[in-house]
Amino acid sequence: MLRRDALRRRETPGYDNHCRALSKQEVAARLRDGLPSVVRFKVKPEDVTFHDEVFGDISQAISEGDFVLLKSDSYPTYHMANVVDDHAMQISHVIRGMEWISSTPKHVQLYRAFEWNQPVWLHLPLITRDGSKKLSKRDQDAFVEFYDEHEGYLPLAVINFLVRNGSGIRNFHSDHLYTLDEMIENFDETAIGRRNFMMDEQSLDKYGRLAFQMADLKETLLPEISKQLKKRFECAASHELIDDDLYVRKVVDFLRQNEECFSHISQLFSGRFKFFFSIAADTSKIRDAFDDVDLAIRLLNVVRESPNRSLDSLRNLAANHQIEYPKLLHLIRLTLIDATSGPPIMELFEFFGDQECNKRFDRMLQLLTESQERLASSAK
């Protein structure tokens, strides 16, 4: 009701301090009667001035009246708890988002009332969704874990993205990927900016690309790729590839040399690079695309045994079996990467090499043959 009345009068909503005048006897009587109660801080009617290392000297009045320290359930509010906790832990610097500037006068008055030394205050600009709305805890991408566990950005990429806009790095160069040691060496709190900055996925991808190019293969990339991909690929054959360090090194080398757009590991299980580790677990896609499964088996056997897997030889194979050439390529692509689209067939042959191609042909031929045998057996 107090809030509604204040808004109607176009005043700042707050407490009207009406319990200040209660005598000790009145307070005791109300407590004996079991009336709900809180403990409030008696605010001094003056502006509170404090120094912030980012925003300089700030003077504000506490306009909403005496604020609550202990709630009716006897639990402390954040204002009370954070001051007591920080003092008990000997916190020297309070570093938090700039939305807490308006609450800092309350905390300053509490420090003064307790006769405790204040910490150094640093209020930082916020990351916003569209330039004005800050990221919310309800948004999954407001959490670091989303970029690590879900998207697979390397940690150094996320850190560089977060510090790129006025986060205290002297002479920050946006095209350079800073190590933690470089950030520490170049940190200057006077260089922290005051403006919020907008969530920019293009910048994050840029740092993702830089981090992928710079990351140590053995110490960083192999463990990260293994961790991320094993959660996404259930096929045992895919896990064999993920555990094959030589194969993963080959994938990384290929991406570093040929794919400037590769920025985070999730592209290996949900993007255009999924084919590296995607292996068909069943025959459903080929059965959906081919009415004559026996013909598909014969075609795959010929390609599997052919010493010359050229485009001309594939065209001749399609013509000899009276099948459309694109349909043959579709069959081969499903066999090799379990996808309806992807790199050209010849590029797949070249990247995988004969040994890996033959393993994938053999796997699909076995699946198709066994499924045909089961169908024949059930028809008897």
The 8 nearest C-alpha neighbors of each residue, nearest first, counted from 0:
[[1, 3, 2, 4, 5, 6, 12, 13],
 [2, 0, 4, 3, 5, 13, 14, 12],
 [1, 3, 12, 5, 0, 4, 6, 13],
 [4, 2, 0, 6, 5, 1, 7, 12],
 [3, 5, 7, 1, 6, 2, 0, 8],
 [6, 4, 10, 8, 2, 12, 7, 3],
 [5, 7, 9, 3, 8, 4, 10, 2],
 [6, 8, 4, 5, 9, 3, 10, 2],
 [7, 9, 5, 6, 10, 4, 3, 11],
 [10, 8, 6, 7, 5, 11, 4, 12],
 [9, 11, 5, 8, 6, 12, 7, 4],
 [10, 12, 5, 13, 63, 9, 6, 62],
 [13, 11, 2, 5, 10, 63, 6, 1],
 [14, 12, 63, 64, 11, 2, 15, 1],
 [13, 15, 64, 16, 63, 65, 1, 12],
 [14, 16, 17, 64, 13, 63, 1, 65],
 [17, 15, 18, 14, 19, 65, 64, 20],
 [16, 18, 15, 19, 20, 14, 21, 65],
 [19, 17, 20, 21, 16, 15, 26, 22],
 [20, 18, 17, 21, 16, 41, 22, 65],
 [19, 21, 18, 22, 17, 16, 23, 25],
 [22, 20, 18, 19, 25, 26, 23, 24],
 [21, 23, 25, 24, 26, 20, 19, 27],
 [22, 24, 26, 25, 27, 21, 28, 20],
 [23, 25, 27, 22, 26, 28, 21, 29],
 [26, 24, 28, 22, 27, 23, 21, 29],
 [25, 27, 23, 29, 24, 28, 22, 30],
 [28, 26, 24, 30, 25, 29, 23, 31],
 [29, 27, 31, 25, 30, 26, 24, 32],
 [28, 30, 32, 26, 31, 27, 34, 25],
 [29, 31, 33, 27, 32, 28, 34, 26],
 [32, 30, 28, 33, 29, 27, 34, 26],
 [31, 33, 29, 30, 34, 28, 27, 35],
 [34, 32, 30, 31, 35, 29, 36, 28],
 [33, 35, 32, 29, 30, 36, 31, 28],
 [36, 34, 71, 33, 37, 30, 29, 72],
 [37, 35, 71, 34, 38, 70, 30, 29],
 [36, 38, 71, 70, 69, 39, 67, 35],
 [39, 37, 69, 68, 67, 70, 36, 40],
 [40, 38, 67, 68, 66, 65, 41, 37],
 [39, 41, 65, 66, 42, 67, 68, 38],
 [42, 40, 65, 39, 43, 66, 19, 64],
 [41, 43, 65, 40, 44, 64, 61, 66],
 [42, 44, 45, 41, 108, 46, 61, 65],
 [45, 43, 42, 46, 60, 61, 62, 64],
 [46, 44, 43, 60, 47, 61, 42, 59],
 [45, 47, 60, 59, 58, 48, 44, 61],
 [46, 48, 59, 58, 104, 60, 45, 49],
 [49, 47, 58, 57, 46, 59, 56, 50],
 [50, 48, 57, 56, 51, 58, 47, 107],
 [49, 51, 56, 55, 57, 52, 120, 48],
 [50, 52, 55, 120, 54, 53, 121, 56],
 [53, 51, 121, 55, 54, 120, 50, 189],
 [52, 54, 51, 55, 121, 191, 122, 189],
 [55, 53, 51, 52, 56, 193, 57, 122],
 [54, 56, 51, 50, 52, 53, 57, 49],
 [57, 55, 50, 49, 51, 54, 58, 48],
 [56, 58, 48, 49, 50, 55, 59, 51],
 [59, 57, 48, 47, 46, 49, 56, 60],
 [60, 58, 46, 47, 48, 57, 61, 104],
 [59, 61, 46, 62, 47, 45, 58, 104],
 [62, 60, 63, 64, 59, 104, 105, 46],
 [61, 63, 60, 64, 11, 13, 12, 59],
 [62, 64, 13, 14, 61, 12, 11, 65],
 [65, 63, 14, 62, 13, 66, 15, 16],
 [66, 64, 41, 42, 40, 39, 16, 14],
 [65, 67, 39, 40, 64, 68, 63, 14],
 [66, 68, 39, 69, 38, 40, 70, 37],
 [67, 69, 39, 79, 76, 38, 75, 40],
 [70, 68, 75, 38, 73, 74, 37, 67],
 [69, 71, 37, 73, 72, 74, 75, 68],
 [70, 72, 37, 36, 73, 35, 69, 74],
 [71, 73, 70, 74, 69, 37, 36, 35],
 [74, 72, 70, 71, 69, 75, 37, 38],
 [73, 75, 70, 69, 72, 76, 71, 68],
 [76, 74, 69, 68, 80, 79, 70, 73],
 [75, 77, 78, 79, 68, 69, 80, 74],
 [76, 78, 80, 79, 81, 75, 68, 82],
 [79, 77, 76, 80, 81, 106, 82, 68],
 [80, 78, 68, 76, 77, 82, 81, 75],
 [81, 79, 77, 83, 82, 78, 84, 75],
 [80, 82, 84, 83, 77, 79, 78, 85],
 [81, 83, 85, 84, 80, 79, 86, 106],
 [84, 82, 86, 80, 85, 81, 87, 79],
 [83, 85, 87, 81, 86, 82, 80, 88],
 [86, 84, 90, 88, 82, 87, 83, 81],
 [85, 87, 89, 83, 88, 84, 90, 82],
 [88, 86, 84, 85, 89, 83, 90, 82],
 [87, 89, 85, 86, 90, 84, 83, 91],
 [90, 88, 86, 87, 85, 91, 84, 118],
 [89, 91, 85, 88, 92, 86, 118, 93],
 [90, 92, 118, 119, 89, 93, 117, 85],
 [93, 91, 119, 118, 90, 120, 94, 121],
 [92, 94, 120, 121, 119, 118, 95, 91],
 [95, 93, 121, 122, 92, 120, 123, 96],
 [96, 94, 122, 123, 93, 97, 121, 99],
 [97, 95, 123, 122, 98, 99, 124, 125],
 [96, 98, 122, 123, 99, 100, 124, 95],
 [97, 99, 96, 100, 101, 122, 102, 125],
 [100, 98, 97, 102, 101, 96, 103, 95],
 [101, 99, 103, 102, 97, 98, 122, 104],
 [100, 102, 99, 103, 98, 104, 59, 97],
 [103, 101, 99, 100, 104, 105, 106, 78],
 [102, 104, 106, 100, 105, 101, 107, 99],
 [105, 103, 107, 106, 102, 47, 108, 59],
 [106, 104, 108, 103, 107, 102, 109, 61],
 [105, 107, 103, 109, 104, 108, 110, 78],
 [106, 108, 104, 110, 109, 105, 103, 111],
 [109, 107, 111, 105, 106, 110, 112, 104],
 [108, 110, 112, 106, 111, 107, 113, 105],
 [111, 109, 115, 107, 113, 108, 112, 114],
 [110, 112, 114, 108, 109, 113, 115, 107],
 [113, 111, 109, 114, 110, 108, 115, 107],
 [112, 114, 110, 115, 111, 109, 108, 116],
 [115, 113, 111, 112, 110, 116, 109, 117],
 [114, 116, 110, 113, 111, 117, 86, 112],
 [117, 115, 118, 110, 114, 111, 86, 113],
 [116, 118, 110, 115, 119, 107, 111, 91],
 [119, 117, 91, 92, 120, 93, 116, 90],
 [118, 120, 92, 93, 91, 117, 121, 51],
 [121, 119, 51, 93, 92, 118, 52, 94],
 [122, 120, 94, 52, 51, 53, 93, 123],
 [123, 121, 97, 95, 96, 94, 53, 120],
 [122, 124, 96, 97, 95, 121, 125, 193],
 [125, 123, 195, 193, 194, 97, 96, 122],
 [126, 124, 195, 127, 96, 196, 123, 133],
 [125, 127, 196, 197, 133, 195, 198, 134],
 [128, 126, 133, 197, 132, 130, 134, 129],
 [127, 129, 132, 198, 133, 197, 134, 130],
 [130, 128, 131, 127, 197, 132, 198, 133],
 [129, 131, 197, 127, 128, 132, 196, 195],
 [130, 132, 129, 127, 133, 128, 197, 195],
 [133, 131, 127, 128, 129, 130, 134, 135],
 [134, 132, 127, 128, 126, 135, 131, 125],
 [133, 135, 127, 141, 128, 126, 132, 138],
 [134, 136, 137, 138, 133, 141, 139, 132],
 [135, 137, 138, 141, 134, 139, 142, 140],
 [136, 138, 135, 139, 141, 134, 140, 142],
 [139, 137, 136, 135, 140, 141, 134, 142],
 [138, 140, 141, 142, 137, 145, 136, 135],
 [139, 141, 142, 138, 145, 146, 143, 134],
 [142, 140, 139, 138, 134, 136, 135, 143],
 [143, 141, 144, 140, 145, 139, 146, 136],
 [142, 144, 145, 146, 147, 141, 140, 157],
 [143, 145, 147, 142, 148, 146, 149, 140],
 [146, 144, 149, 143, 147, 142, 140, 148],
 [145, 147, 150, 144, 143, 152, 149, 151],
 [146, 148, 151, 144, 152, 145, 149, 150],
 [147, 149, 144, 145, 151, 150, 146, 227],
 [150, 148, 145, 146, 151, 147, 144, 265],
 [151, 149, 146, 265, 152, 147, 148, 145],
 [150, 152, 264, 147, 263, 265, 148, 149],
 [153, 151, 263, 147, 146, 150, 207, 154],
 [152, 154, 156, 155, 151, 210, 147, 207],
 [155, 153, 157, 156, 158, 152, 147, 210],
 [154, 156, 158, 157, 153, 159, 210, 178],
 [155, 157, 206, 207, 159, 154, 153, 158],
 [156, 158, 160, 154, 155, 159, 161, 153],
 [157, 159, 155, 161, 160, 156, 154, 162],
 [160, 158, 162, 156, 161, 157, 163, 155],
 [159, 161, 157, 158, 163, 203, 162, 156],
 [160, 162, 158, 159, 163, 157, 164, 166],
 [163, 161, 166, 159, 160, 164, 158, 165],
 [162, 164, 160, 161, 159, 165, 166, 173],
 [165, 163, 162, 166, 196, 161, 192, 160],
 [164, 166, 192, 191, 167, 163, 190, 162],
 [167, 165, 191, 162, 164, 168, 192, 163],
 [166, 168, 191, 190, 187, 188, 186, 165],
 [169, 167, 186, 185, 171, 166, 187, 170],
 [168, 170, 171, 185, 167, 186, 187, 190],
 [171, 169, 172, 168, 185, 190, 167, 173],
 [170, 172, 169, 168, 173, 163, 175, 165],
 [173, 171, 174, 175, 170, 163, 176, 177],
 [172, 174, 175, 171, 163, 176, 159, 206],
 [175, 173, 172, 176, 206, 205, 209, 171],
 [174, 176, 173, 172, 177, 209, 171, 206],
 [177, 175, 209, 178, 159, 174, 206, 210],
 [178, 176, 181, 175, 182, 179, 159, 155],
 [177, 179, 181, 180, 182, 176, 155, 159],
 [178, 180, 182, 181, 183, 177, 155, 184],
 [179, 181, 183, 178, 182, 184, 177, 185],
 [182, 180, 184, 178, 179, 183, 177, 185],
 [183, 181, 179, 185, 180, 184, 186, 177],
 [184, 182, 180, 186, 181, 185, 179, 168],
 [183, 185, 181, 182, 186, 180, 179, 168],
 [186, 184, 182, 168, 169, 183, 181, 187],
 [187, 185, 168, 183, 167, 182, 184, 169],
 [186, 188, 167, 189, 190, 168, 169, 185],
 [187, 189, 167, 190, 191, 186, 52, 53],
 [188, 190, 187, 191, 53, 167, 52, 192],
 [189, 191, 167, 188, 187, 192, 169, 165],
 [192, 190, 167, 166, 165, 188, 189, 53],
 [191, 193, 165, 194, 190, 166, 124, 53],
 [194, 192, 124, 195, 191, 53, 123, 54],
 [195, 193, 124, 192, 196, 125, 165, 164],
 [196, 194, 124, 125, 126, 193, 127, 197],
 [197, 195, 126, 127, 194, 125, 130, 198],
 [196, 198, 127, 130, 126, 128, 199, 129],
 [197, 199, 128, 127, 126, 200, 196, 129],
 [200, 198, 201, 202, 197, 203, 196, 128],
 [199, 201, 203, 202, 204, 198, 205, 160],
 [200, 202, 204, 203, 199, 205, 206, 198],
 [203, 201, 205, 204, 200, 199, 206, 160],
 [202, 204, 200, 206, 205, 201, 160, 207],
 [203, 205, 207, 201, 262, 202, 206, 200],
 [206, 204, 202, 208, 207, 203, 201, 209],
 [207, 205, 156, 209, 203, 208, 204, 210],
 [206, 208, 262, 204, 156, 210, 205, 209],
 [207, 209, 262, 211, 205, 206, 210, 261],
 [210, 208, 206, 212, 211, 207, 213, 205],
 [209, 211, 213, 207, 212, 208, 156, 214],
 [212, 210, 208, 214, 209, 213, 207, 262],
 [211, 213, 209, 210, 214, 255, 208, 207],
 [214, 212, 210, 211, 209, 215, 176, 208],
 [215, 213, 211, 210, 212, 216, 219, 220],
 [214, 216, 219, 218, 217, 220, 213, 211],
 [215, 217, 220, 219, 218, 221, 214, 248],
 [218, 216, 221, 215, 219, 220, 222, 214],
 [217, 219, 215, 216, 220, 221, 222, 214],
 [220, 218, 215, 216, 222, 217, 221, 223],
 [219, 221, 216, 223, 222, 224, 217, 215],
 [220, 222, 224, 217, 223, 219, 216, 225],
 [223, 221, 225, 220, 224, 219, 226, 218],
 [224, 222, 226, 220, 225, 221, 227, 219],
 [225, 223, 227, 221, 226, 222, 220, 228],
 [224, 226, 222, 228, 223, 227, 229, 241],
 [227, 225, 223, 224, 229, 228, 222, 230],
 [226, 228, 224, 225, 230, 229, 223, 151],
 [229, 227, 231, 230, 225, 226, 224, 232],
 [228, 230, 231, 232, 227, 226, 225, 238],
 [229, 231, 228, 227, 232, 226, 233, 225],
 [232, 230, 228, 229, 233, 268, 227, 269],
 [233, 231, 229, 234, 228, 230, 237, 238],
 [232, 234, 235, 231, 229, 237, 230, 238],
 [233, 235, 237, 236, 232, 280, 238, 278],
 [236, 234, 238, 237, 233, 239, 232, 280],
 [235, 237, 239, 238, 234, 240, 278, 280],
 [238, 236, 240, 234, 239, 235, 276, 278],
 [239, 237, 241, 235, 240, 236, 242, 234],
 [238, 240, 236, 242, 237, 241, 243, 235],
 [241, 239, 243, 237, 238, 242, 246, 276],
 [240, 242, 238, 239, 243, 225, 237, 247],
 [243, 241, 239, 240, 244, 238, 225, 247],
 [242, 244, 240, 246, 241, 245, 239, 247],
 [245, 243, 247, 246, 242, 248, 221, 241],
 [244, 246, 248, 243, 247, 249, 250, 242],
 [245, 247, 249, 243, 248, 244, 250, 240],
 [248, 246, 250, 244, 249, 245, 251, 243],
 [249, 247, 251, 245, 246, 250, 244, 252],
 [248, 250, 246, 252, 247, 251, 253, 245],
 [251, 249, 247, 253, 248, 252, 254, 246],
 [252, 250, 248, 254, 253, 249, 255, 247],
 [251, 253, 255, 249, 250, 254, 248, 256],
 [252, 254, 250, 256, 251, 255, 257, 249],
 [255, 253, 258, 251, 257, 256, 252, 250],
 [254, 256, 252, 253, 257, 251, 258, 212],
 [255, 257, 253, 254, 252, 258, 259, 251],
 [258, 256, 254, 253, 255, 259, 252, 260],
 [259, 257, 254, 260, 261, 255, 256, 253],
 [258, 260, 261, 257, 255, 208, 254, 256],
 [259, 261, 258, 262, 208, 204, 205, 254],
 [262, 260, 259, 258, 208, 263, 254, 266],
 [261, 263, 208, 207, 204, 260, 211, 205],
 [264, 262, 152, 151, 265, 207, 266, 261],
 [263, 265, 151, 266, 267, 152, 224, 150],
 [266, 264, 150, 267, 151, 268, 263, 269],
 [265, 267, 270, 264, 269, 268, 272, 263],
 [268, 266, 273, 272, 265, 264, 269, 270],
 [269, 267, 273, 265, 266, 270, 231, 228],
 [268, 270, 266, 265, 273, 267, 271, 272],
 [271, 269, 266, 272, 273, 267, 268, 265],
 [270, 272, 273, 266, 341, 269, 274, 267],
 [273, 271, 267, 274, 270, 266, 275, 268],
 [272, 274, 267, 268, 275, 271, 270, 277],
 [273, 275, 336, 277, 272, 276, 271, 338],
 [276, 274, 273, 277, 272, 267, 250, 336],
 [275, 277, 274, 237, 273, 278, 240, 241],
 [276, 278, 274, 336, 273, 275, 237, 337],
 [279, 277, 336, 337, 237, 280, 276, 236],
 [278, 280, 337, 281, 277, 334, 336, 282],
 [279, 281, 234, 278, 282, 366, 236, 337],
 [282, 280, 279, 283, 366, 284, 363, 367],
 [283, 281, 285, 284, 286, 367, 366, 280],
 [282, 284, 286, 285, 281, 287, 288, 280],
 [285, 283, 287, 286, 282, 288, 333, 337],
 [284, 286, 288, 287, 282, 283, 289, 330],
 [287, 285, 283, 289, 288, 284, 282, 290],
 [286, 288, 284, 285, 289, 283, 290, 282],
 [287, 289, 285, 286, 284, 290, 330, 326],
 [290, 288, 286, 291, 287, 285, 292, 295],
 [289, 291, 292, 286, 288, 287, 285, 294],
 [290, 292, 294, 289, 293, 295, 286, 296],
 [291, 293, 295, 294, 290, 289, 296, 286],
 [292, 294, 296, 295, 291, 297, 371, 368],
 [295, 293, 297, 292, 296, 291, 298, 320],
 [294, 296, 292, 298, 293, 297, 299, 291],
 [297, 295, 293, 299, 294, 298, 300, 292],
 [298, 296, 294, 300, 295, 299, 301, 293],
 [299, 297, 295, 301, 300, 296, 294, 302],
 [298, 300, 302, 296, 301, 297, 303, 295],
 [299, 301, 303, 297, 298, 302, 296, 304],
 [300, 302, 298, 304, 299, 303, 305, 297],
 [303, 301, 305, 299, 304, 300, 298, 308],
 [302, 304, 300, 301, 305, 299, 357, 360],
 [305, 303, 301, 302, 300, 306, 299, 357],
 [304, 306, 302, 307, 303, 301, 308, 300],
 [307, 305, 308, 304, 303, 302, 309, 353],
 [308, 306, 305, 309, 312, 302, 304, 310],
 [309, 307, 305, 312, 306, 310, 302, 313],
 [310, 308, 312, 311, 307, 313, 345, 314],
 [309, 311, 313, 312, 314, 308, 345, 315],
 [312, 310, 314, 309, 313, 315, 308, 316],
 [311, 313, 315, 309, 314, 310, 316, 308],
 [312, 314, 316, 310, 315, 311, 317, 309],
 [315, 313, 311, 317, 316, 312, 324, 310],
 [316, 314, 318, 312, 313, 317, 319, 311],
 [315, 317, 313, 319, 314, 318, 312, 320],
 [316, 318, 322, 314, 324, 320, 315, 319],
 [317, 319, 321, 315, 320, 316, 314, 322],
 [320, 318, 316, 317, 321, 315, 322, 314],
 [319, 321, 317, 318, 322, 316, 298, 294],
 [322, 320, 318, 319, 317, 323, 316, 324],
 [321, 323, 317, 320, 318, 324, 326, 327],
 [322, 324, 326, 325, 317, 327, 321, 318],
 [323, 325, 327, 317, 326, 314, 322, 328],
 [326, 324, 328, 327, 323, 329, 322, 330],
 [325, 327, 329, 323, 324, 328, 330, 322],
 [328, 326, 330, 324, 329, 325, 331, 317],
 [329, 327, 325, 331, 330, 326, 332, 324],
 [328, 330, 326, 332, 327, 331, 325, 333],
 [331, 329, 327, 333, 328, 332, 334, 326],
 [330, 332, 334, 328, 329, 333, 335, 327],
 [331, 333, 329, 335, 334, 330, 336, 328],
 [334, 332, 337, 338, 330, 331, 336, 335],
 [335, 333, 331, 332, 337, 336, 363, 330],
 [334, 336, 332, 333, 359, 331, 337, 356],
 [335, 337, 274, 338, 277, 333, 278, 332],
 [338, 336, 333, 279, 278, 334, 335, 277],
 [339, 337, 333, 336, 340, 332, 341, 274],
 [340, 338, 333, 329, 332, 341, 337, 336],
 [341, 339, 338, 342, 332, 329, 333, 343],
 [340, 342, 343, 338, 339, 271, 274, 332],
 [341, 343, 346, 344, 347, 340, 345, 274],
 [344, 342, 346, 345, 347, 341, 332, 340],
 [343, 345, 347, 346, 348, 342, 332, 328],
 [344, 346, 348, 347, 343, 349, 309, 310],
 [347, 345, 349, 343, 348, 344, 350, 342],
 [346, 348, 344, 350, 345, 349, 351, 343],
 [349, 347, 345, 346, 351, 350, 352, 344],
 [348, 350, 346, 352, 347, 351, 345, 353],
 [349, 351, 347, 352, 348, 346, 253, 345],
 [352, 350, 355, 348, 349, 356, 347, 353],
 [351, 353, 349, 350, 354, 348, 355, 356],
 [354, 352, 356, 355, 357, 351, 348, 349],
 [353, 355, 357, 356, 352, 358, 351, 359],
 [354, 356, 358, 351, 357, 353, 352, 359],
 [357, 355, 353, 359, 358, 354, 351, 352],
 [358, 356, 360, 354, 359, 355, 353, 361],
 [357, 359, 355, 361, 356, 360, 362, 354],
 [360, 358, 362, 356, 357, 361, 335, 363],
 [359, 361, 357, 363, 362, 358, 364, 356],
 [362, 360, 364, 358, 359, 363, 357, 365],
 [361, 363, 359, 365, 360, 364, 358, 366],
 [364, 362, 366, 365, 360, 361, 367, 334],
 [365, 363, 361, 367, 366, 362, 368, 360],
 [364, 366, 368, 362, 363, 367, 369, 361],
 [365, 367, 363, 369, 364, 368, 370, 362],
 [368, 366, 370, 364, 365, 369, 363, 371],
 [369, 367, 371, 365, 370, 366, 364, 372],
 [368, 370, 372, 366, 371, 367, 365, 373],
 [369, 371, 373, 367, 372, 368, 366, 374],
 [372, 370, 374, 368, 373, 369, 367, 375],
 [371, 373, 375, 369, 370, 374, 376, 368],
 [374, 372, 376, 370, 371, 375, 377, 369],
 [375, 373, 371, 377, 372, 376, 378, 370],
 [376, 374, 372, 378, 373, 377, 371, 379],
 [377, 375, 373, 378, 374, 379, 372, 371],
 [376, 378, 374, 375, 379, 373, 372, 371],
 [379, 377, 375, 376, 374, 373, 372, 371],
 [378, 377, 376, 375, 374, 373, 372, 371]]
